[in-house]
Amino acid sequence: MLYHQLTYVIVALLISSVLLLTVDTKIYAVNAMHREKKYANVIGWIYLSLFLLIGLAQLFYL
């Protein structure tokens, strides 16, 4: 049960990070929203690092 829930969390983190780093940063750059672009970048990299951390933990420990 926990394995499947972690899988959903991992997929959600991957999709969210990719969308934040590609789509949102482009939208904010075009609209000259520099602060929002920076925050989207930071949150996208945090989500991506959490994806890698939880994904590797699930791969090796569960």
One Martini backbone bead per residue (centre of mass of N, CA, C, O) as a GRO file, in nm:
protein
   62
    1MET     BB    1   0.060   0.061  -0.023
    2LEU     BB    2   0.300   0.257   0.013
    3TYR     BB    3   0.425   0.211  -0.263
    4HIS     BB    4   0.189   0.337  -0.431
    5GLN     BB    5   0.190   0.617  -0.300
    6LEU     BB    6   0.484   0.688  -0.375
    7THR     BB    7   0.443   0.670  -0.677
    8TYR     BB    8   0.244   0.907  -0.698
    9VAL     BB    9   0.432   1.120  -0.578
   10ILE     BB   10   0.658   1.093  -0.785
   11VAL     BB   11   0.492   1.166  -1.035
   12ALA     BB   12   0.393   1.443  -0.935
   13LEU     BB   13   0.677   1.567  -0.902
   14LEU     BB   14   0.767   1.539  -1.193
   15ILE     BB   15   0.541   1.697  -1.333
   16SER     BB   16   0.569   1.960  -1.170
   17SER     BB   17   0.867   2.022  -1.235
   18VAL     BB   18   0.846   2.033  -1.541
   19LEU     BB   19   0.631   2.255  -1.559
   20LEU     BB   20   0.782   2.472  -1.400
   21LEU     BB   21   1.054   2.469  -1.580
   22THR     BB   22   0.898   2.530  -1.855
   23VAL     BB   23   0.622   2.686  -1.858
   24ASP     BB   24   0.625   2.897  -1.626
   25THR     BB   25   0.895   3.040  -1.692
   26LYS     BB   26   0.803   3.139  -1.970
   27ILE     BB   27   0.561   3.305  -1.885
   28TYR     BB   28   0.719   3.494  -1.689
   29ALA     BB   29   0.922   3.602  -1.900
   30VAL     BB   30   0.719   3.732  -2.099
   31ASN     BB   31   0.574   3.906  -1.849
   32ALA     BB   32   0.796   4.020  -1.654
   33MET     BB   33   0.816   3.800  -1.396
   34HIS     BB   34   1.083   3.762  -1.204
   35ARG     BB   35   0.997   3.654  -0.926
   36GLU     BB   36   0.817   3.417  -1.027
   37LYS     BB   37   1.039   3.278  -1.188
   38LYS     BB   38   1.226   3.220  -0.951
   39TYR     BB   39   1.022   3.052  -0.783
   40ALA     BB   40   0.966   2.837  -0.999
   41ASN     BB   41   1.256   2.739  -1.012
   42VAL     BB   42   1.297   2.658  -0.717
   43ILE     BB   43   1.054   2.465  -0.691
   44GLY     BB   44   1.132   2.280  -0.926
   45TRP     BB   45   1.405   2.184  -0.797
   46ILE     BB   46   1.283   2.072  -0.541
   47TYR     BB   47   1.100   1.863  -0.673
   48LEU     BB   48   1.327   1.714  -0.824
   49SER     BB   49   1.489   1.633  -0.571
   50LEU     BB   50   1.257   1.478  -0.436
   51PHE     BB   51   1.222   1.275  -0.660
   52LEU     BB   52   1.506   1.152  -0.636
   53LEU     BB   53   1.504   1.079  -0.337
   54ILE     BB   54   1.243   0.903  -0.329
   55GLY     BB   55   1.310   0.719  -0.568
   56LEU     BB   56   1.572   0.596  -0.448
   57ALA     BB   57   1.449   0.496  -0.186
   58GLN     BB   58   1.243   0.307  -0.320
   59LEU     BB   59   1.444   0.137  -0.484
   60PHE     BB   60   1.639   0.046  -0.229
   61TYR     BB   61   1.421   0.010   0.036
   62LEU     BB   62   1.131  -0.120  -0.103
   0.00000   0.00000   0.00000
